[in-house]
Amino acid sequence: MANEIISGDGVEIYRLLTLRKALKLEVAGLQRRGRSVYAIVKAEFGFRGSKRRVYEQFSAHVTRVTGIHEVTVKP
C-alpha cells in the first residue's frame, strides 16, 4: 500500500468526503463526543432540515464539487 501526502486542494476535498461519511454514520445512529457533524455541516454550509435531509443536500453538494459519488456496498 502506497503512502501519499495530501496537500493543496486535496485537503479540502478529503475533508468534504470525510464529513460526508461521518454525517452518514450520524444519520445511522452513531454518536461522537463534542460537536456533531450535523451541526458543523449546517453551520458551515447553511443547510437546513433533519439529519437525513441535511445529509442528502450535503452529499449532493460534495458530489457536485468533487465529482465523487457516495459508494454504497450491499452485502
PDB file of N, CA, C and O in Angstrom:
ATOM      1  N   MET A   1       0.842  -1.174   0.000  1.00  0.00           N
ATOM      2  CA  MET A   1       0.000   0.000   0.000  1.00  0.00           C
ATOM      3  C   MET A   1       0.887   1.237   0.000  1.00  0.00           C
ATOM      4  O   MET A   1       1.811   1.353   0.806  1.00  0.00           O
ATOM      5  N   ALA A   2       0.601   2.143  -0.896  1.00  0.00           N
ATOM      6  CA  ALA A   2       1.423   3.343  -1.021  1.00  0.00           C
ATOM      7  C   ALA A   2       0.957   4.419  -0.043  1.00  0.00           C
ATOM      8  O   ALA A   2      -0.240   4.602   0.178  1.00  0.00           O
ATOM      9  N   ASN A   3       1.906   5.111   0.524  1.00  0.00           N
ATOM     10  CA  ASN A   3       1.598   6.249   1.386  1.00  0.00           C
ATOM     11  C   ASN A   3       1.619   7.507   0.541  1.00  0.00           C
ATOM     12  O   ASN A   3       2.551   7.735  -0.230  1.00  0.00           O
ATOM     13  N   GLU A   4       0.586   8.321   0.692  1.00  0.00           N
ATOM     14  CA  GLU A   4       0.517   9.561  -0.065  1.00  0.00           C
ATOM     15  C   GLU A   4       0.300  10.718   0.889  1.00  0.00           C
ATOM     16  O   GLU A   4      -0.353  10.580   1.923  1.00  0.00           O
ATOM     17  N   ILE A   5       0.853  11.849   0.527  1.00  0.00           N
ATOM     18  CA  ILE A   5       0.650  13.065   1.300  1.00  0.00           C
ATOM     19  C   ILE A   5      -0.403  13.891   0.576  1.00  0.00           C
ATOM     20  O   ILE A   5      -0.285  14.162  -0.619  1.00  0.00           O
ATOM     21  N   ILE A   6      -1.420  14.281   1.309  1.00  0.00           N
ATOM     22  CA  ILE A   6      -2.487  15.092   0.734  1.00  0.00           C
ATOM     23  C   ILE A   6      -2.140  16.556   0.967  1.00  0.00           C
ATOM     24  O   ILE A   6      -1.863  16.965   2.095  1.00  0.00           O
ATOM     25  N   SER A   7      -2.157  17.341  -0.107  1.00  0.00           N
ATOM     26  CA  SER A   7      -1.826  18.761   0.029  1.00  0.00           C
ATOM     27  C   SER A   7      -2.664  19.577  -0.945  1.00  0.00           C
ATOM     28  O   SER A   7      -3.321  19.033  -1.832  1.00  0.00           O
ATOM     29  N   GLY A   8      -2.627  20.867  -0.767  1.00  0.00           N
ATOM     30  CA  GLY A   8      -3.335  21.768  -1.675  1.00  0.00           C
ATOM     31  C   GLY A   8      -4.836  21.567  -1.626  1.00  0.00           C
ATOM     32  O   GLY A   8      -5.430  21.462  -0.553  1.00  0.00           O
ATOM     33  N   ASP A   9      -5.443  21.516  -2.805  1.00  0.00           N
ATOM     34  CA  ASP A   9      -6.893  21.337  -2.909  1.00  0.00           C
ATOM     35  C   ASP A   9      -7.331  19.969  -2.408  1.00  0.00           C
ATOM     36  O   ASP A   9      -8.491  19.784  -2.041  1.00  0.00           O
ATOM     37  N   GLY A  10      -6.425  19.025  -2.391  1.00  0.00           N
ATOM     38  CA  GLY A  10      -6.740  17.679  -1.919  1.00  0.00           C
ATOM     39  C   GLY A  10      -7.184  17.651  -0.473  1.00  0.00           C
ATOM     40  O   GLY A  10      -7.988  16.805  -0.083  1.00  0.00           O
ATOM     41  N   VAL A  11      -6.664  18.572   0.328  1.00  0.00           N
ATOM     42  CA  VAL A  11      -7.033  18.632   1.746  1.00  0.00           C
ATOM     43  C   VAL A  11      -8.513  18.971   1.883  1.00  0.00           C
ATOM     44  O   VAL A  11      -9.227  18.333   2.657  1.00  0.00           O
ATOM     45  N   GLU A  12      -8.972  19.961   1.145  1.00  0.00           N
ATOM     46  CA  GLU A  12     -10.381  20.361   1.226  1.00  0.00           C
ATOM     47  C   GLU A  12     -11.297  19.262   0.692  1.00  0.00           C
ATOM     48  O   GLU A  12     -12.354  19.004   1.267  1.00  0.00           O
ATOM     49  N   ILE A  13     -10.902  18.621  -0.391  1.00  0.00           N
ATOM     50  CA  ILE A  13     -11.699  17.524  -0.944  1.00  0.00           C
ATOM     51  C   ILE A  13     -11.769  16.372   0.045  1.00  0.00           C
ATOM     52  O   ILE A  13     -12.840  15.807   0.263  1.00  0.00           O
ATOM     53  N   TYR A  14     -10.644  16.021   0.640  1.00  0.00           N
ATOM     54  CA  TYR A  14     -10.604  14.945   1.629  1.00  0.00           C
ATOM     55  C   TYR A  14     -11.497  15.287   2.813  1.00  0.00           C
ATOM     56  O   TYR A  14     -12.196  14.417   3.332  1.00  0.00           O
ATOM     57  N   ARG A  15     -11.481  16.544   3.245  1.00  0.00           N
ATOM     58  CA  ARG A  15     -12.316  16.980   4.374  1.00  0.00           C
ATOM     59  C   ARG A  15     -13.795  16.846   4.032  1.00  0.00           C
ATOM     60  O   ARG A  15     -14.578  16.371   4.854  1.00  0.00           O
ATOM     61  N   LEU A  16     -14.187  17.259   2.828  1.00  0.00           N
ATOM     62  CA  LEU A  16     -15.583  17.129   2.413  1.00  0.00           C
ATOM     63  C   LEU A  16     -16.025  15.671   2.402  1.00  0.00           C
ATOM     64  O   LEU A  16     -17.115  15.341   2.869  1.00  0.00           O
ATOM     65  N   LEU A  17     -15.173  14.802   1.865  1.00  0.00           N
ATOM     66  CA  LEU A  17     -15.507  13.377   1.814  1.00  0.00           C
ATOM     67  C   LEU A  17     -15.614  12.782   3.211  1.00  0.00           C
ATOM     68  O   LEU A  17     -16.483  11.950   3.473  1.00  0.00           O
ATOM     69  N   THR A  18     -14.728  13.212   4.110  1.00  0.00           N
ATOM     70  CA  THR A  18     -14.750  12.727   5.487  1.00  0.00           C
ATOM     71  C   THR A  18     -16.003  13.209   6.212  1.00  0.00           C
ATOM     72  O   THR A  18     -16.635  12.438   6.933  1.00  0.00           O
ATOM     73  N   LEU A  19     -16.365  14.474   6.027  1.00  0.00           N
ATOM     74  CA  LEU A  19     -17.585  14.998   6.643  1.00  0.00           C
ATOM     75  C   LEU A  19     -18.818  14.257   6.130  1.00  0.00           C
ATOM     76  O   LEU A  19     -19.731  13.958   6.900  1.00  0.00           O
ATOM     77  N   ARG A  20     -18.843  13.963   4.832  1.00  0.00           N
ATOM     78  CA  ARG A  20     -19.994  13.243   4.269  1.00  0.00           C
ATOM     79  C   ARG A  20     -20.130  11.865   4.898  1.00  0.00           C
ATOM     80  O   ARG A  20     -21.231  11.452   5.262  1.00  0.00           O
ATOM     81  N   LYS A  21     -19.014  11.150   5.027  1.00  0.00           N
ATOM     82  CA  LYS A  21     -19.051   9.810   5.614  1.00  0.00           C
ATOM     83  C   LYS A  21     -19.451   9.871   7.084  1.00  0.00           C
ATOM     84  O   LYS A  21     -20.236   9.045   7.550  1.00  0.00           O
ATOM     85  N   ALA A  22     -18.911  10.852   7.818  1.00  0.00           N
ATOM     86  CA  ALA A  22     -19.232  10.988   9.244  1.00  0.00           C
ATOM     87  C   ALA A  22     -20.706  11.348   9.434  1.00  0.00           C
ATOM     88  O   ALA A  22     -21.347  10.848  10.359  1.00  0.00           O
ATOM     89  N   LEU A  23     -21.247  12.203   8.576  1.00  0.00           N
ATOM     90  CA  LEU A  23     -22.658  12.564   8.671  1.00  0.00           C
ATOM     91  C   LEU A  23     -23.535  11.353   8.369  1.00  0.00           C
ATOM     92  O   LEU A  23     -24.581  11.173   8.993  1.00  0.00           O
ATOM     93  N   LYS A  24     -23.121  10.535   7.430  1.00  0.00           N
ATOM     94  CA  LYS A  24     -23.869   9.313   7.118  1.00  0.00           C
ATOM     95  C   LYS A  24     -23.928   8.401   8.344  1.00  0.00           C
ATOM     96  O   LYS A  24     -24.965   7.800   8.624  1.00  0.00           O
ATOM     97  N   LEU A  25     -22.819   8.299   9.068  1.00  0.00           N
ATOM     98  CA  LEU A  25     -22.796   7.487  10.283  1.00  0.00           C
ATOM     99  C   LEU A  25     -23.700   8.081  11.361  1.00  0.00           C
ATOM    100  O   LEU A  25     -24.355   7.337  12.091  1.00  0.00           O
ATOM    101  N   GLU A  26     -23.745   9.405  11.471  1.00  0.00           N
ATOM    102  CA  GLU A  26     -24.639  10.043  12.444  1.00  0.00           C
ATOM    103  C   GLU A  26     -26.099   9.790  12.093  1.00  0.00           C
ATOM    104  O   GLU A  26     -26.920   9.565  12.983  1.00  0.00           O
ATOM    105  N   VAL A  27     -26.427   9.826  10.818  1.00  0.00           N
ATOM    106  CA  VAL A  27     -27.796   9.539  10.387  1.00  0.00           C
ATOM    107  C   VAL A  27     -28.169   8.108  10.773  1.00  0.00           C
ATOM    108  O   VAL A  27     -29.317   7.836  11.125  1.00  0.00           O
ATOM    109  N   ALA A  28     -27.198   7.195  10.706  1.00  0.00           N
ATOM    110  CA  ALA A  28     -27.430   5.791  11.066  1.00  0.00           C
ATOM    111  C   ALA A  28     -27.509   5.581  12.574  1.00  0.00           C
ATOM    112  O   ALA A  28     -27.890   4.501  13.025  1.00  0.00           O
ATOM    113  N   GLY A  29     -27.152   6.608  13.367  1.00  0.00           N
ATOM    114  CA  GLY A  29     -27.288   6.500  14.813  1.00  0.00           C
ATOM    115  C   GLY A  29     -25.999   6.521  15.603  1.00  0.00           C
ATOM    116  O   GLY A  29     -26.036   6.523  16.833  1.00  0.00           O
ATOM    117  N   LEU A  30     -24.867   6.536  14.935  1.00  0.00           N
ATOM    118  CA  LEU A  30     -23.589   6.582  15.645  1.00  0.00           C
ATOM    119  C   LEU A  30     -23.383   7.975  16.231  1.00  0.00           C
ATOM    120  O   LEU A  30     -23.643   8.976  15.564  1.00  0.00           O
ATOM    121  N   GLN A  31     -22.923   8.039  17.460  1.00  0.00           N
ATOM    122  CA  GLN A  31     -22.710   9.327  18.113  1.00  0.00           C
ATOM    123  C   GLN A  31     -21.234   9.559  18.348  1.00  0.00           C
ATOM    124  O   GLN A  31     -20.447   8.614  18.397  1.00  0.00           O
ATOM    125  N   ARG A  32     -20.864  10.817  18.492  1.00  0.00           N
ATOM    126  CA  ARG A  32     -19.476  11.166  18.772  1.00  0.00           C
ATOM    127  C   ARG A  32     -19.434  12.177  19.903  1.00  0.00           C
ATOM    128  O   ARG A  32     -20.444  12.793  20.244  1.00  0.00           O
ATOM    129  N   ARG A  33     -18.277  12.334  20.464  1.00  0.00           N
ATOM    130  CA  ARG A  33     -18.113  13.336  21.515  1.00  0.00           C
ATOM    131  C   ARG A  33     -17.961  14.703  20.871  1.00  0.00           C
ATOM    132  O   ARG A  33     -17.562  14.823  19.712  1.00  0.00           O
ATOM    133  N   GLY A  34     -18.283  15.718  21.636  1.00  0.00           N
ATOM    134  CA  GLY A  34     -18.111  17.072  21.120  1.00  0.00           C
ATOM    135  C   GLY A  34     -19.212  17.451  20.155  1.00  0.00           C
ATOM    136  O   GLY A  34     -20.309  16.892  20.180  1.00  0.00           O
ATOM    137  N   ARG A  35     -18.901  18.400  19.313  1.00  0.00           N
ATOM    138  CA  ARG A  35     -19.865  18.940  18.359  1.00  0.00           C
ATOM    139  C   ARG A  35     -20.194  17.907  17.284  1.00  0.00           C
ATOM    140  O   ARG A  35     -19.299  17.246  16.756  1.00  0.00           O
ATOM    141  N   SER A  36     -21.462  17.772  16.969  1.00  0.00           N
ATOM    142  CA  SER A  36     -21.869  16.786  15.971  1.00  0.00           C
ATOM    143  C   SER A  36     -21.491  17.258  14.565  1.00  0.00           C
ATOM    144  O   SER A  36     -21.375  18.456  14.304  1.00  0.00           O
ATOM    145  N   VAL A  37     -21.305  16.311  13.688  1.00  0.00           N
ATOM    146  CA  VAL A  37     -21.007  16.633  12.292  1.00  0.00           C
ATOM    147  C   VAL A  37     -22.213  17.341  11.676  1.00  0.00           C
ATOM    148  O   VAL A  37     -22.061  18.230  10.838  1.00  0.00           O
ATOM    149  N   TYR A  38     -23.391  16.945  12.093  1.00  0.00           N
ATOM    150  CA  TYR A  38     -24.632  17.586  11.644  1.00  0.00           C
ATOM    151  C   TYR A  38     -24.584  19.090  11.919  1.00  0.00           C
ATOM    152  O   TYR A  38     -24.903  19.893  11.043  1.00  0.00           O
ATOM    153  N   ALA A  39     -24.186  19.467  13.128  1.00  0.00           N
ATOM    154  CA  ALA A  39     -24.089  20.884  13.498  1.00  0.00           C
ATOM    155  C   ALA A  39     -22.995  21.591  12.701  1.00  0.00           C
ATOM    156  O   ALA A  39     -23.173  22.736  12.284  1.00  0.00           O
ATOM    157  N   ILE A  40     -21.874  20.923  12.489  1.00  0.00           N
ATOM    158  CA  ILE A  40     -20.761  21.506  11.730  1.00  0.00           C
ATOM    159  C   ILE A  40     -21.190  21.790  10.290  1.00  0.00           C
ATOM    160  O   ILE A  40     -20.961  22.882   9.771  1.00  0.00           O
ATOM    161  N   VAL A  41     -21.813  20.801   9.652  1.00  0.00           N
ATOM    162  CA  VAL A  41     -22.238  20.947   8.255  1.00  0.00           C
ATOM    163  C   VAL A  41     -23.304  22.038   8.128  1.00  0.00           C
ATOM    164  O   VAL A  41     -23.249  22.853   7.207  1.00  0.00           O
ATOM    165  N   LYS A  42     -24.267  22.059   9.045  1.00  0.00           N
ATOM    166  CA  LYS A  42     -25.303  23.094   8.998  1.00  0.00           C
ATOM    167  C   LYS A  42     -24.698  24.486   9.131  1.00  0.00           C
ATOM    168  O   LYS A  42     -25.078  25.401   8.400  1.00  0.00           O
ATOM    169  N   ALA A  43     -23.763  24.649  10.057  1.00  0.00           N
ATOM    170  CA  ALA A  43     -23.156  25.963  10.293  1.00  0.00           C
ATOM    171  C   ALA A  43     -22.287  26.412   9.118  1.00  0.00           C
ATOM    172  O   ALA A  43     -22.348  27.572   8.711  1.00  0.00           O
ATOM    173  N   GLU A  44     -21.486  25.507   8.575  1.00  0.00           N
ATOM    174  CA  GLU A  44     -20.549  25.879   7.509  1.00  0.00           C
ATOM    175  C   GLU A  44     -21.204  26.039   6.142  1.00  0.00           C
ATOM    176  O   GLU A  44     -20.788  26.882   5.348  1.00  0.00           O
ATOM    177  N   PHE A  45     -22.227  25.232   5.864  1.00  0.00           N
ATOM    178  CA  PHE A  45     -22.791  25.225   4.521  1.00  0.00           C
ATOM    179  C   PHE A  45     -24.210  25.773   4.448  1.00  0.00           C
ATOM    180  O   PHE A  45     -24.746  25.956   3.355  1.00  0.00           O
ATOM    181  N   GLY A  46     -24.828  26.038   5.602  1.00  0.00           N
ATOM    182  CA  GLY A  46     -26.141  26.669   5.628  1.00  0.00           C
ATOM    183  C   GLY A  46     -27.311  25.770   5.276  1.00  0.00           C
ATOM    184  O   GLY A  46     -28.390  26.270   4.957  1.00  0.00           O
ATOM    185  N   PHE A  47     -27.131  24.460   5.324  1.00  0.00           N
ATOM    186  CA  PHE A  47     -28.233  23.550   5.038  1.00  0.00           C
ATOM    187  C   PHE A  47     -29.195  23.532   6.219  1.00  0.00           C
ATOM    188  O   PHE A  47     -28.806  23.790   7.358  1.00  0.00           O
ATOM    189  N   ARG A  48     -30.463  23.223   5.927  1.00  0.00           N
ATOM    190  CA  ARG A  48     -31.481  23.195   6.970  1.00  0.00           C
ATOM    191  C   ARG A  48     -32.284  21.908   6.856  1.00  0.00           C
ATOM    192  O   ARG A  48     -32.404  21.322   5.781  1.00  0.00           O
ATOM    193  N   GLY A  49     -32.832  21.482   7.995  1.00  0.00           N
ATOM    194  CA  GLY A  49     -33.704  20.315   7.990  1.00  0.00           C
ATOM    195  C   GLY A  49     -33.215  19.234   8.927  1.00  0.00           C
ATOM    196  O   GLY A  49     -32.335  19.453   9.759  1.00  0.00           O
ATOM    197  N   SER A  50     -33.811  18.055   8.772  1.00  0.00           N
ATOM    198  CA  SER A  50     -33.457  16.907   9.606  1.00  0.00           C
ATOM    199  C   SER A  50     -32.071  16.393   9.223  1.00  0.00           C
ATOM    200  O   SER A  50     -31.499  16.813   8.217  1.00  0.00           O
ATOM    201  N   LYS A  51     -31.545  15.487  10.032  1.00  0.00           N
ATOM    202  CA  LYS A  51     -30.222  14.926   9.722  1.00  0.00           C
ATOM    203  C   LYS A  51     -30.216  14.279   8.344  1.00  0.00           C
ATOM    204  O   LYS A  51     -29.286  14.477   7.563  1.00  0.00           O
ATOM    205  N   ARG A  52     -31.255  13.508   8.050  1.00  0.00           N
ATOM    206  CA  ARG A  52     -31.312  12.826   6.753  1.00  0.00           C
ATOM    207  C   ARG A  52     -31.374  13.834   5.606  1.00  0.00           C
ATOM    208  O   ARG A  52     -30.693  13.670   4.594  1.00  0.00           O
ATOM    209  N   ARG A  53     -32.186  14.867   5.763  1.00  0.00           N
ATOM    210  CA  ARG A  53     -32.326  15.878   4.706  1.00  0.00           C
ATOM    211  C   ARG A  53     -31.024  16.649   4.512  1.00  0.00           C
ATOM    212  O   ARG A  53     -30.623  16.915   3.379  1.00  0.00           O
ATOM    213  N   VAL A  54     -30.364  17.009   5.608  1.00  0.00           N
ATOM    214  CA  VAL A  54     -29.079  17.706   5.519  1.00  0.00           C
ATOM    215  C   VAL A  54     -28.048  16.797   4.861  1.00  0.00           C
ATOM    216  O   VAL A  54     -27.241  17.256   4.052  1.00  0.00           O
ATOM    217  N   TYR A  55     -28.070  15.498   5.205  1.00  0.00           N
ATOM    218  CA  TYR A  55     -27.145  14.550   4.572  1.00  0.00           C
ATOM    219  C   TYR A  55     -27.370  14.514   3.060  1.00  0.00           C
ATOM    220  O   TYR A  55     -26.409  14.549   2.292  1.00  0.00           O
ATOM    221  N   GLU A  56     -28.621  14.446   2.630  1.00  0.00           N
ATOM    222  CA  GLU A  56     -28.921  14.392   1.195  1.00  0.00           C
ATOM    223  C   GLU A  56     -28.430  15.649   0.478  1.00  0.00           C
ATOM    224  O   GLU A  56     -27.837  15.564  -0.598  1.00  0.00           O
ATOM    225  N   GLN A  57     -28.680  16.815   1.077  1.00  0.00           N
ATOM    226  CA  GLN A  57     -28.230  18.081   0.483  1.00  0.00           C
ATOM    227  C   GLN A  57     -26.707  18.152   0.431  1.00  0.00           C
ATOM    228  O   GLN A  57     -26.124  18.544  -0.579  1.00  0.00           O
ATOM    229  N   PHE A  58     -26.071  17.765   1.543  1.00  0.00           N
ATOM    230  CA  PHE A  58     -24.615  17.841   1.619  1.00  0.00           C
ATOM    231  C   PHE A  58     -23.960  16.843   0.668  1.00  0.00           C
ATOM    232  O   PHE A  58     -22.961  17.156   0.022  1.00  0.00           O
ATOM    233  N   SER A  59     -24.528  15.638   0.587  1.00  0.00           N
ATOM    234  CA  SER A  59     -23.981  14.629  -0.319  1.00  0.00           C
ATOM    235  C   SER A  59     -24.052  15.110  -1.767  1.00  0.00           C
ATOM    236  O   SER A  59     -23.111  14.916  -2.536  1.00  0.00           O
ATOM    237  N   ALA A  60     -25.166  15.735  -2.135  1.00  0.00           N
ATOM    238  CA  ALA A  60     -25.299  16.283  -3.491  1.00  0.00           C
ATOM    239  C   ALA A  60     -24.273  17.393  -3.719  1.00  0.00           C
ATOM    240  O   ALA A  60     -23.689  17.491  -4.798  1.00  0.00           O
ATOM    241  N   HIS A  61     -24.058  18.223  -2.708  1.00  0.00           N
ATOM    242  CA  HIS A  61     -23.063  19.301  -2.796  1.00  0.00           C
ATOM    243  C   HIS A  61     -21.658  18.729  -2.994  1.00  0.00           C
ATOM    244  O   HIS A  61     -20.911  19.196  -3.855  1.00  0.00           O
ATOM    245  N   VAL A  62     -21.302  17.725  -2.203  1.00  0.00           N
ATOM    246  CA  VAL A  62     -19.971  17.113  -2.300  1.00  0.00           C
ATOM    247  C   VAL A  62     -19.786  16.476  -3.672  1.00  0.00           C
ATOM    248  O   VAL A  62     -18.718  16.602  -4.272  1.00  0.00           O
ATOM    249  N   THR A  63     -20.805  15.796  -4.173  1.00  0.00           N
ATOM    250  CA  THR A  63     -20.723  15.180  -5.494  1.00  0.00           C
ATOM    251  C   THR A  63     -20.529  16.244  -6.567  1.00  0.00           C
ATOM    252  O   THR A  63     -19.743  16.061  -7.496  1.00  0.00           O
ATOM    253  N   ARG A  64     -21.248  17.355  -6.437  1.00  0.00           N
ATOM    254  CA  ARG A  64     -21.125  18.458  -7.396  1.00  0.00           C
ATOM    255  C   ARG A  64     -19.724  19.058  -7.381  1.00  0.00           C
ATOM    256  O   ARG A  64     -19.150  19.332  -8.435  1.00  0.00           O
ATOM    257  N   VAL A  65     -19.173  19.261  -6.180  1.00  0.00           N
ATOM    258  CA  VAL A  65     -17.870  19.911  -6.027  1.00  0.00           C
ATOM    259  C   VAL A  65     -16.722  18.987  -6.421  1.00  0.00           C
ATOM    260  O   VAL A  65     -15.791  19.407  -7.108  1.00  0.00           O
ATOM    261  N   THR A  66     -16.789  17.726  -5.985  1.00  0.00           N
ATOM    262  CA  THR A  66     -15.664  16.813  -6.186  1.00  0.00           C
ATOM    263  C   THR A  66     -15.835  15.881  -7.377  1.00  0.00           C
ATOM    264  O   THR A  66     -14.850  15.395  -7.932  1.00  0.00           O
ATOM    265  N   GLY A  67     -17.077  15.630  -7.771  1.00  0.00           N
ATOM    266  CA  GLY A  67     -17.334  14.653  -8.821  1.00  0.00           C
ATOM    267  C   GLY A  67     -17.270  13.224  -8.317  1.00  0.00           C
ATOM    268  O   GLY A  67     -17.305  12.283  -9.109  1.00  0.00           O
ATOM    269  N   ILE A  68     -17.177  13.052  -6.995  1.00  0.00           N
ATOM    270  CA  ILE A  68     -17.078  11.721  -6.392  1.00  0.00           C
ATOM    271  C   ILE A  68     -18.418  11.376  -5.764  1.00  0.00           C
ATOM    272  O   ILE A  68     -18.887  12.071  -4.863  1.00  0.00           O
ATOM    273  N   HIS A  69     -19.038  10.292  -6.247  1.00  0.00           N
ATOM    274  CA  HIS A  69     -20.335   9.857  -5.744  1.00  0.00           C
ATOM    275  C   HIS A  69     -20.168   9.000  -4.503  1.00  0.00           C
ATOM    276  O   HIS A  69     -19.131   8.368  -4.299  1.00  0.00           O
ATOM    277  N   GLU A  70     -21.209   8.988  -3.676  1.00  0.00           N
ATOM    278  CA  GLU A  70     -21.230   8.125  -2.486  1.00  0.00           C
ATOM    279  C   GLU A  70     -21.323   6.679  -2.961  1.00  0.00           C
ATOM    280  O   GLU A  70     -22.164   6.343  -3.795  1.00  0.00           O
ATOM    281  N   VAL A  71     -20.467   5.843  -2.434  1.00  0.00           N
ATOM    282  CA  VAL A  71     -20.457   4.433  -2.807  1.00  0.00           C
ATOM    283  C   VAL A  71     -21.218   3.654  -1.750  1.00  0.00           C
ATOM    284  O   VAL A  71     -20.932   3.771  -0.559  1.00  0.00           O
ATOM    285  N   THR A  72     -22.189   2.858  -2.184  1.00  0.00           N
ATOM    286  CA  THR A  72     -22.952   2.023  -1.269  1.00  0.00           C
ATOM    287  C   THR A  72     -22.629   0.573  -1.574  1.00  0.00           C
ATOM    288  O   THR A  72     -22.788   0.112  -2.704  1.00  0.00           O
ATOM    289  N   VAL A  73     -22.179  -0.135  -0.562  1.00  0.00           N
ATOM    290  CA  VAL A  73     -21.845  -1.548  -0.722  1.00  0.00           C
ATOM    291  C   VAL A  73     -22.940  -2.361  -0.063  1.00  0.00           C
ATOM    292  O   VAL A  73     -23.220  -2.194   1.124  1.00  0.00           O
ATOM    293  N   LYS A  74     -23.556  -3.235  -0.828  1.00  0.00           N
ATOM    294  CA  LYS A  74     -24.612  -4.084  -0.282  1.00  0.00           C
ATOM    295  C   LYS A  74     -24.055  -5.488  -0.081  1.00  0.00           C
ATOM    296  O   LYS A  74     -23.403  -6.040  -0.966  1.00  0.00           O
ATOM    297  N   PRO A  75     -24.319  -6.059   1.093  1.00  0.00           N
ATOM    298  CA  PRO A  75     -23.789  -7.410   1.363  1.00  0.00           C
ATOM    299  C   PRO A  75     -24.450  -8.473   0.527  1.00  0.00           C
ATOM    300  O   PRO A  75     -24.111  -9.651   0.644  1.00  0.00           O
TER     301      PRO A  75
END
